[in-house]
Amino acid sequence: MKKLLISLITAAAFASGGFCADKNLPPELDALISHGINSIHGLEFDAADKDFNDILAKYPGQPYGYFGLAMSQWGRLEYQHEESSRELSDSYEKKTDEAIAKGEAWLKKYPDDPHAHLCVGGMYGLRSRLALMKHSWLTAYFTGKKGLRHMKQALKLDPELYDAWLGPGMYEYYAGTLPSVVRILAKILISGDPKTGIKYLELVKDKGRYTATAAKLLLIEIFTQTGSKYENPKLALEWSKELRKEYPLHPMLHFVEIVSLYESGKFDEVRAEAEEYLKRIDNKTPLYSLNYTPRALIALGTSYLAQKRFGEAVQAFARAVPAAGEKPNRWAVWAVVRLGNIYDLQGDRKLAVQTYKQALGYEDQWGFKEYITRYIKKPYTTAELPGQLPPP
């Protein structure tokens, strides 16, 4: 389930390489960074913006300020709008460009500032993640390389900046697990080593100051990759439950546990948690936004699909489509694809193709086309069950 768990409590801040403050940072700056991170952590983006704007007011040109504002915008796109707002996507890209430019300008004055290298490398990392989200594999690869150079320089300047290992860890793992055709081309220049990436992420989990939770979530993502040789759903579920205890009313961490339960084959528990998720949305529990409804219904439907309970799966997926309104988010569009999968499994090829074409009719901001066209050419079969829970 590549890239799902990055989009959780880590907020994009952590996914991109994160912040690492050491004794050389002024205490006031460190405090603002910490509070801004915690605000993104809790999906309080306006509060985060205030902290990062305060940084720029008190420390003009400071890369962390621009970095934080870009990350906050990423959080809005990723969490509040389910990666489904063209306007926010454009705004985020502009803020990323500004953060990189400001960071590079700072480095011209202070080339030996490891934190500035961390910020610039982190923004390239976030840009790479955006490309991964859109399945633009080569763009993700080469953008990630730029970020990696800055992360390595940060570590060279300060070997105890353990949070900076998050970037190399992500790069090694994802470069080593790119789709085969892309990986062959990428190896002309450099190849990633997934095992090394996991080792780096474990180092950050154990020693990172601000990005330990991020590394933990990235490892959960890796351990819940359907069909991966690095799968470890038992450990992923254990860590997911630990995080839920810390943040019992956090919708993203709630969903982390749901995915971990799914990959552990605990389908009854998946349904119980999905129903609880829907109940919290209906009860207007803080942070449980209405636009999360399709993801909860996808969880419900996919758990039925995994057990070949097609009638119940159809009911769940069909509820997910109108739940997103006139502009369906990625989960709602994927529910349409899942309906086509079920029609294929039931032998109604005509209806399946019609449904896939319906899914193709939506604006594709997520790279679904390659999967949908594959199903149009070749029917979905039981050999592909249970499959992963989140959209690809």
Secondary structure, 3 states (H helix, E strand, C coil): CCCCHHHCCCHHHHHCCCCCCCCCCCHHHHHHHHHHHHHHHCCCHHHHHHHHHHHHHHCCCCHHHHHHHHHHHHHHHHHHCCCCCHHHHHHHHHHHHHHHHHHHHHHHHCCCCHHHHHHHHHHHHHHHHHHHHCCCHHHHHHHHHHHHHHHHHHHHHCCCCHHHHHHHHHHHHHHHCCCHHHHHHHCCCCCCCHHHHHHHHHHHHHHCCCCHHHHHHHHHHHHCCCCCCCCCHHHHHHHHHHHHHHCCCCHHHHHHHHHHHHHCCCHHHHHHHHHHHHHHHHCCCCCCCHHHHHHHHHHHHHHHHHCCCHHHHHHHHHHHHHHCCCCCCHHHHHHHHHHHHHHHHCCCHHHHHHHHHHHHCCCCCCCCHHHHHHHHHCCCCHHHCCCCCCCC
